[in-house]
Amino acid sequence: MDGFSDNVQYFGLIFARILGLFFTAPVFSTDSVGNRMRIILGFLLAIILYPISANYLPALPNSVLGFALLVMGQIIIGVLIGFMVLVIFSSFQIIGEVLSLQMGISFSEVLDPQSQISIPLLGTLKNTIGILLFLAVPFQMDGFYVPALLHMVRAIGHSFQAVPELIPSTQISGGILNYLDQAFAIMFITAVKVGLPLVGILFISSLTLGLLGRAAPQMNLINMGIQINITVGLIVLMTLIPVIVPVMQTSFVLLYDHVGSMLRSWPQGVAP
């Protein structure tokens, strides 16, 4: 009976970490997925990971409070990994908002199911492209050609070997916050790489219209300028999508390298 009880508790620890991941990771954290679906998917994934992950978990405490603290630590680890993935999608949304402002269509907004706030159309477009890449498009990482979603599952599986438990006194204060800062740096670098060509072209377009307005004040360039910027922006955006997609894929590779570095920063860690 004790063996069965221990197995249930170890399964609960794995399940807790996966739930923490699902409540912050893109796609799974949206209201369209729902808590019931998150629990079902987390339960199924915990069943898959249990045979290979249970041996790496720490010894079970004798008290209820100790086990509760252990569960909280597992949830925090899952939340951190999911947050790292969410950061990349935030960069897609940020550059979409900037481009919408430059093109003059920032007033046209839709509700984002993930953040539950209204964002411009281009922010939704960039986010949707990122989700499609995340779910369906395979790319190479560590010799494997699989979608980023499976790489995330692989990372959560290896995290049990790298970080069996959370020790706040030596781990969170020992550099984890620095890795969060670096994750935000990756977010802004990705946003610049994705949006800089289009922002530059829109700047040249606006500058040209401004010079024309100074040279020929009788021309009504105020109304024409908005239409020209929208037209130029959409044409350039469609042209640059084949270039933007590889940049987004590269950002996922940088992300998982960063997650691996974060896991290695924990004591006795093994990189995923």
N, C-alpha and C positions, 0 to 999 in steps of 0.2 A: 504493500500500500504506500510505503514511503517512497519507493521508486516511482510509482505512478504520480504521486504528489509532486515530486521533484521535476518530472518531465512536464507536467502541466505548468509549473512555475517558470521553467525555462522557456516553454512555448509562449507564455505570457510576456516574458521579457522581449523576445523576438517580435512578437505582435505589437508591443508598445513602441518599439523603435520604428517599425514600418508605418504605424499610424502617425507618428510624429512627422515622418517624411511626407506622407500623403496629405497632411493638413497644411503643408507649406509649399510643396512642389507644384509647378505649373500643371495644368490640365486636371490633376486630381484634387486640387484645392478649390476648384470652382463650385458654385452652388448648383450648376447643372449636373455635376456628378452626384452630390448628395452624401450625407453621412452614412446612410445604409449601404450604398455602393462602395464607399471608402472602406467600411468595416469588412464587407464581403471580400473585396479585392485584397485587403491587408491580411485577412484570415487565410486566403488561398496562398498568397505569397509566403506567409509564415510557415505554412505546411511544407512548401517547396524548400525553403531555406533551413528548416529545423534540422534535418539530418546532417548538414554540413556546418552549421553555425553553433549548435548547442554546446559542442565540446570546448568552444573558446570562451564561453560566458563564465563569469566569476562564480565562486562558491556562494550558495544561497545563505542569507542570514537567518538567524533563529527567530528574530522578532518581526512582528508585522510592520513596525515603523521602518526597520532596516530594509525590508522588501519594498515598501512604498517608496523609499528614497532611491532604491535601485531602479524601480520602474520609471521614476521621474528622470533619472539620469539617461535611461534609454530613450525616452521621449525627446529630451533636449538634443541628444546626438542626432536623432532622425530629423528634428526641426532644423538643425544647422545644415545638414546635407541638402535638405529640400530648399532651404533659403538660398544656398549657393546657386542652385539651378534657377530659382526665381529671379536672381539678380540679372542673368543674361536676358531673360524675357523683358525685364524692366528697361534694359538698354534699347531693345527694339521699340518699345512703347515711347520712350523719351524722344528718340530721333524722329518717330512718326509725328509727335506733337510739334517738334521744331519745324519739320518740313511743312506741316499743315499751316503753321503760322506764316512761313515764308511764302507759301503759294496763295495765301488769302482764303483758305477754306477751313480755318480753325473753328468757325462758327458752326460747321456741320459736325455734330458729334453723335456717337452711339454709346449705349451702355456696355461697358466691359464686364462680362460675366465673372471674371476672376477677381478684379478689384472692387466691383460694384460701384464704379464711378463712371461718369461720362468722359470719353476720350475722343479726339478727332478721328476722322475716317482713316487717315494714313497710319495713325497709331494702331488702329484695329487691323489694318492690312499687314503691317509689319509683324504684329503679334501673331496673326493667323499663319503667315508664312513660317514663322519660327515654330509654331505648334506642329505644322505639317512636317517640317524637317525633324522635329523632336520625335514624332510618332512613326513616321513611315520611311523617311529617306535614309538608307544605310550609308555610313562612312567609316573609314578605317581609323581604328584606335587600338594600339597595342596588338596589331596584327589581325584584328577582327573587323569584318564588315557587317555591322549591325546598326539599327537605329539608336539614336541617343537615349531613347526610353530604356532599351535593354542595357545600355551602359550604366544608366542610373541604377537599375536593379542590380547589376553586377557590383556597383560601388557599395550599395547598402549591404550586399552579401559579404563582401570583403571587409566591410567596416567592423563586423563582429570579431574578425581576427585581429584587426588593427587596434580597435578600441573596445575591449570587452565591457568596460564600465567607465563612468564619468567620475573623475576625482577633482572637484572644483579647486581645491587648494593648490594643486600642481598643474592643472591642465588649462582651465579657463584663464587664469591669471598668467599663464606661461606662454602666451603668444597667440591664443585663438582670436583675440580681438584684432591683432595685427592682420591675421588672415581675412577677417571680415573687411578691414580697410582695403586690403588688396583686391578683394572681390568687387568692391565698389569701383576701384581703379579699372578693373577689367570691364566693368559695365560701361564706363564713360569712354574708354578706348574703343570698345566695340561700336558704341553709338557714333563716334567720330568717323570710324572706318566706313560704316554703312551709309552715313548721311552726308559726309563731306563733299563728294562729287556733286550731288544734287544741290546742296546748299551753295556751293561755289557757282554753279551755273545760274541759279536763281539770283544770286548777288550780281552777277554780270548782267543779267536781264534787267534787274531793277536799276542798276547803274546806267545802262544804255537808255532806258526810258527816262531817267532823270536828266541825262544830257540832251535828249531830244526835246524834253519839256523846256529846258533852258534855251535851246536853239530855236525852237518854234513854239512860243507861248500860246499861239492861237489854236494849236492842236489840243483836242480834249483827250489827254492821256490818262486822266484819273480813272475813268471807266474802262478805257482800253487796257490800261496797265494790269488791272486785276485779271481780265480775261487772258491777256498774253501770258502772265505768270502761271495761271492755272494750266493753260495749254502746254506751255514749255515744260512745266513740272511733270505733267502726266506723260508726255512723250519721252522725256529723259528717264523718268522712273521705269517705264516699260522697257526702255533700252538697257538700263543698268541692272535689271533683275537677274540676268545670268551672271553678273559680276557680284551682286549682293549676296546671293545664295551661298557661294563658297566662303565668303567672309563670315556668314552666320555659322556655317559648319565648323570653321576654324575656331570660332568663339566657344563652341561646345567642347572642342578638344582642349582649349586653354582652361575651360571651366573644370573639366575632370582631372586635368593635371593639378589644378589648384586644390581640388578636393583631396587628391592623393597626398599633396604636400601637407595639407591640414591634418590628415590622419596620421602622417608620419611624425607630426609634431607632438603627438601624445606619447607618453612613456610606453616603451615596449611595443611600439606600433610597427605594423608591417604594411607597406604600401599596397593599395589595391591594384 
